[in-house]
Amino acid sequence: MDSQKPKLGPESVQRRALVTTADGASTEAFEATDWALTIMVSLIWGSSFLWIAIGLDSLTPSSVAFGRLALGAAALGLLPAARRTVPGPELPKLRRAAK
């Protein structure tokens, strides 16, 4: 008699995700635009360390710090949406998210 044994192949194993993410704008795989944005942010972020190292070789640390503050202030000045006020009903949500 041939009793039915459970199959023990990879197709019989239920797999669950090791890492889950929050719901976002897309649950699909990265598209070309997503990869381009990721690479752009990586280059900008990574290059800041390179520019700081180069700047410290030729400038004083206080000059580099001042330059970084000036560039940050200029960026915030050019992007007024980054400085908009938060509506009153949204404040409790932000406080909960910050904890």
N, CA, C and O of each residue as an XYZ file, in Angstrom:
396
protein
N       0.831     -1.179      0.000
C       0.000      0.000      0.000
C       0.873      1.239      0.000
O       1.876      1.353      0.704
N       0.440      2.119     -0.803
C       1.199      3.365     -0.914
C       0.439      4.468     -0.191
O      -0.499      5.052     -0.734
N       0.852      4.742      1.028
C       0.172      5.801      1.767
C       0.642      7.152      1.243
O       1.780      7.314      0.804
N      -0.252      8.094      1.303
C       0.104      9.417      0.789
C       0.905     10.173      1.831
O       0.437     10.435      2.939
N       2.090     10.504      1.456
C       2.974     11.280      2.329
C       2.950     12.730      1.867
O       2.786     13.010      0.680
N       3.111     13.634      2.799
C       3.161     15.040      2.371
C       4.407     15.303      1.545
O       5.476     14.746      1.796
N       4.242     16.159      0.565
C       5.391     16.522     -0.264
C       6.323     17.409      0.534
O       5.887     18.278      1.290
N       7.594     17.179      0.357
C       8.586     17.940      1.116
C       9.479     18.775      0.201
O      10.674     18.913      0.461
N       8.931     19.312     -0.828
C       9.722     20.154     -1.728
C       9.554     21.621     -1.396
O       8.748     21.990     -0.542
N      10.329     22.462     -2.086
C      10.239     23.903     -1.821
C       8.847     24.470     -2.112
O       8.456     25.479     -1.526
N       8.094     23.823     -3.020
C       6.770     24.343     -3.342
C       5.753     24.082     -2.231
O       4.687     24.699     -2.216
N       6.065     23.180     -1.305
C       5.118     22.882     -0.227
C       5.366     23.720      1.031
O       4.570     23.688      1.970
N       6.456     24.459      1.044
C       6.810     25.262      2.215
C       6.186     26.644      2.073
O       6.392     27.325      1.069
N       5.438     27.045      3.063
C       4.888     28.398      3.047
C       5.954     29.357      3.530
O       6.589     29.144      4.563
N       6.133     30.392      2.781
C       7.150     31.377      3.142
C       6.479     32.666      3.555
O       5.454     33.065      3.002
N       7.067     33.293      4.521
C       6.576     34.602      4.916
C       7.702     35.601      4.736
O       8.880     35.244      4.745
N       7.332     36.820      4.577
C       8.331     37.860      4.345
C       9.191     38.046      5.586
O       8.684     38.074      6.708
N      10.489     38.172      5.377
C      11.398     38.430      6.486
C      11.318     39.873      6.934
O      11.456     40.181      8.117
N      11.094     40.748      5.978
C      11.021     42.173      6.271
C       9.730     42.697      5.671
O       9.416     42.421      4.513
N       8.994     43.443      6.453
C       7.794     44.076      5.929
C       7.986     45.586      5.975
O       8.745     46.108      6.792
N       7.300     46.258      5.105
C       7.404     47.705      5.050
C       6.039     48.318      5.266
O       5.018     47.635      5.184
N       6.028     49.583      5.536
C       4.778     50.304      5.719
C       4.081     50.470      4.368
O       4.714     50.409      3.314
N       2.792     50.675      4.423
C       2.062     50.941      3.189
C       2.559     52.250      2.606
O       2.700     53.247      3.314
N       2.815     52.236      1.343
C       3.311     53.443      0.696
C       2.518     53.740     -0.554
O       1.395     53.266     -0.722
N       3.107     54.522     -1.420
C       2.433     54.892     -2.650
C       2.354     53.715     -3.616
O       1.461     53.668     -4.461
N       3.276     52.771     -3.499
C       3.313     51.654     -4.428
C       3.756     50.393     -3.703
O       4.694     50.417     -2.905
N       3.087     49.315     -3.984
C       3.507     48.031     -3.419
C       4.187     47.173     -4.470
O       4.525     46.018     -4.215
N       4.384     47.732     -5.638
C       5.017     47.012     -6.729
C       6.537     47.129     -6.626
O       7.061     47.844     -5.772
N       7.225     46.425     -7.497
C       8.685     46.492     -7.544
C       9.125     47.879     -7.998
O       8.353     48.622     -8.604
N      10.374     48.217     -7.697
C      10.921     49.505     -8.111
C      10.850     49.633     -9.629
O      11.118     48.690    -10.373
N      10.484     50.820    -10.050
C      10.506     51.138    -11.473
C      11.765     51.958    -11.740
O      12.513     52.275    -10.816
N      11.992     52.296    -12.990
C      13.203     53.041    -13.362
C      13.277     54.385    -12.628
O      14.355     54.808    -12.208
N      12.144     55.044    -12.479
C      12.128     56.336    -11.782
C      12.528     56.168    -10.317
O      13.273     56.983     -9.773
N      12.029     55.108     -9.685
C      12.372     54.853     -8.283
C      13.870     54.618     -8.133
O      14.493     55.144     -7.211
N      14.450     53.832     -9.035
C      15.891     53.582     -8.971
C      16.675     54.857     -9.209
O      17.685     55.093     -8.546
N      16.226     55.690    -10.149
C      16.928     56.949    -10.437
C      16.906     57.865     -9.218
O      17.921     58.476     -8.882
N      15.757     57.965     -8.557
C      15.665     58.809     -7.364
C      16.545     58.263     -6.236
O      17.198     59.035     -5.533
N      16.565     56.954     -6.062
C      17.396     56.344     -5.020
C      18.871     56.607     -5.285
O      19.615     56.961     -4.370
N      19.292     56.439     -6.518
C      20.696     56.673     -6.875
C      21.051     58.151     -6.711
O      22.142     58.481     -6.247
N      20.126     59.044     -7.091
C      20.387     60.481     -6.955
C      20.568     60.872     -5.484
O      21.498     61.602     -5.144
N      19.690     60.392     -4.628
C      19.810     60.700     -3.198
C      21.109     60.127     -2.647
O      21.781     60.784     -1.852
N      21.474     58.916     -3.054
C      22.722     58.303     -2.587
C      23.937     59.118     -3.004
O      24.863     59.312     -2.216
N      23.930     59.590     -4.237
C      25.057     60.396     -4.710
C      25.150     61.726     -3.971
O      26.240     62.164     -3.600
N      24.009     62.363     -3.761
C      24.024     63.641     -3.043
C      24.499     63.439     -1.619
O      25.352     64.181     -1.132
N      23.946     62.434     -0.947
C      24.297     62.183      0.448
C      25.760     61.758      0.568
O      26.484     62.270      1.421
N      26.188     60.845     -0.261
C      27.565     60.362     -0.194
C      28.582     61.415     -0.580
O      29.677     61.462     -0.020
N      28.225     62.269     -1.544
C      29.192     63.277     -1.981
C      29.423     64.340     -0.916
O      30.460     65.003     -0.925
N      28.475     64.515      0.002
C      28.688     65.531      1.037
C      29.897     65.185      1.896
O      30.638     66.076      2.311
N      30.101     63.903      2.164
C      31.271     63.497      2.949
C      32.560     63.762      2.172
O      33.568     64.161      2.755
N      32.525     63.541      0.866
C      33.689     63.820      0.023
C      34.011     65.312      0.032
O      35.169     65.701      0.183
N      32.975     66.150     -0.133
C      33.201     67.596     -0.166
C      33.674     68.125      1.180
O      34.481     69.054      1.226
N      33.195     67.562      2.258
C      33.667     67.982      3.581
C      35.142     67.622      3.742
O      35.925     68.434      4.235
N      35.528     66.415      3.332
C      36.931     65.999      3.433
C      37.829     66.899      2.591
O      38.907     67.297      3.032
N      37.384     67.214      1.385
C      38.170     68.104      0.525
C      38.229     69.506      1.129
O      39.282     70.142      1.135
N      37.098     69.978      1.634
C      37.059     71.316      2.221
C      37.934     71.449      3.448
O      38.558     72.491      3.652
N      37.993     70.399      4.278
C      38.818     70.460      5.486
C      40.306     70.492      5.174
O      41.105     70.957      5.987
N      40.683     69.994      3.990
C      42.092     70.064      3.587
C      42.509     71.493      3.233
O      43.668     71.866      3.415
N      41.564     72.290      2.730
C      41.939     73.626      2.279
C      41.301     74.757      3.080
O      41.696     75.913      2.928
N      40.320     74.447      3.932
C      39.643     75.475      4.723
C      39.695     75.102      6.203
O      39.992     73.963      6.564
N      39.404     76.071      7.036
C      39.347     75.784      8.468
C      38.008     75.104      8.780
O      37.042     75.275      8.035
N      37.944     74.339      9.867
C      36.676     73.690     10.218
C      35.524     74.679     10.400
O      34.387     74.371     10.043
N      35.805     75.857     10.947
C      34.726     76.835     11.126
C      34.223     77.360      9.778
O      33.035     77.652      9.642
N      35.090     77.483      8.795
C      34.662     77.911      7.457
C      33.772     76.856      6.816
O      32.779     77.192      6.170
N      34.116     75.586      6.988
C      33.301     74.497      6.439
C      31.934     74.478      7.118
O      30.909     74.312      6.456
N      31.923     74.648      8.440
C      30.652     74.662      9.166
C      29.792     75.838      8.714
O      28.589     75.681      8.506
N      30.392     77.006      8.562
C      29.644     78.172      8.098
C      29.095     77.940      6.698
O      27.945     78.278      6.417
N      29.903     77.369      5.823
C      29.457     77.083      4.461
C      28.283     76.120      4.429
O      27.343     76.302      3.655
N      28.338     75.087      5.278
C      27.221     74.140      5.344
C      25.958     74.815      5.846
O      24.871     74.562      5.325
N      26.086     75.674      6.853
C      24.920     76.402      7.361
C      24.360     77.353      6.310
O      23.144     77.472      6.162
N      25.241     78.025      5.586
C      24.796     78.964      4.553
C      24.079     78.226      3.420
O      23.050     78.692      2.930
N      24.613     77.085      3.006
C      23.951     76.312      1.951
C      22.599     75.780      2.427
O      21.635     75.769      1.661
N      22.520     75.344      3.672
C      21.255     74.869      4.216
C      20.217     75.971      4.288
O      19.052     75.757      3.953
N      20.641     77.156      4.726
C      19.724     78.295      4.799
C      19.262     78.705      3.406
O      18.097     79.057      3.219
N      20.161     78.662      2.432
C      19.790     79.001      1.055
C      18.791     77.985      0.503
O      17.837     78.361     -0.179
N      19.005     76.713      0.792
C      18.074     75.677      0.314
C      16.693     75.868      0.930
O      15.685     75.759      0.233
N      16.637     76.150      2.224
C      15.344     76.389      2.872
C      14.693     77.672      2.374
O      13.468     77.760      2.292
N      15.498     78.651      2.046
C      14.950     79.892      1.513
C      14.362     79.714      0.126
O      13.402     80.393     -0.238
N      14.936     78.797     -0.653
C      14.439     78.562     -2.001
C      13.242     77.615     -2.025
O      12.525     77.553     -3.023
N      13.022     76.889     -0.955
C      11.918     75.936     -0.886
C      10.939     76.366      0.206
O      10.996     75.839      1.317
N      10.057     77.296     -0.081
C       9.155     77.788      0.961
C       8.221     76.710      1.500
O       7.749     76.831      2.631
N       7.938     75.666      0.733
C       7.050     74.603      1.222
C       7.669     73.879      2.408
O       6.952     73.296      3.221
N       8.983     73.910      2.514
C       9.650     73.255      3.639
C       9.470     74.054      4.923
O       9.728     73.538      6.011
N       9.032     75.308      4.814
C       8.887     76.169      5.987
C       7.434     76.494      6.294
O       7.167     77.365      7.122
N       6.484     75.816      5.649
C       5.079     76.155      5.875
C       4.649     75.774      7.287
O       5.231     74.890      7.916
N       3.631     76.452      7.762
C       3.122     76.161      9.100
C       2.271     74.901      9.064
O       1.636     74.587      8.057
N       2.272     74.200     10.161
C       1.501     72.967     10.271
C       0.120     73.320     10.792
O       0.008     74.026     11.794
N      -0.957     72.839     10.127
C      -2.307     73.134     10.615
C      -2.515     72.571     12.019
O      -1.968     71.522     12.359
N      -3.296     73.261     12.820
C      -3.532     72.870     14.206
C      -3.950     71.424     14.403
O      -3.387     70.760     15.273
N      -4.922     70.886     13.633
C      -5.350     69.499     13.842
C      -4.251     68.466     13.548
O      -4.334     67.329     14.013
N      -3.249     68.846     12.799
C      -2.180     67.909     12.445
C      -1.115     67.792     13.536
O      -0.364     66.816     13.551
N      -1.034     68.754     14.440
C       0.010     68.751     15.470
C      -0.022     67.504     16.360
O       1.040     66.934     16.609
N      -1.184     67.051     16.853
C      -1.165     65.833     17.684
C      -0.628     64.618     16.931
O       0.056     63.778     17.516
N      -0.935     64.523     15.637
C      -0.418     63.400     14.847
C       1.102     63.458     14.767
O       1.769     62.429     14.874
N       1.651     64.652     14.579
C       3.095     64.797     14.498
C       3.767     64.475     15.825
O       4.828     63.852     15.861
N       3.138     64.906     16.914
C       3.717     64.624     18.223
C       3.723     63.131     18.516
O       4.686     62.610     19.078
N       2.635     62.431     18.133
C       2.595     60.970     18.335
C       3.634     60.279     17.478
O       4.273     59.324     17.919
N       3.808     60.756     16.250
C       4.783     60.138     15.352
C       6.210     60.377     15.812
O       7.094     59.563     15.543
N       6.445     61.498     16.509
C       7.794     61.824     16.962
C       8.219     60.998     18.156
O       9.413     60.880     18.435
N       7.262     60.422     18.867
C       7.604     59.643     20.066
C       8.083     58.280     19.729
O       8.410     57.501     20.625
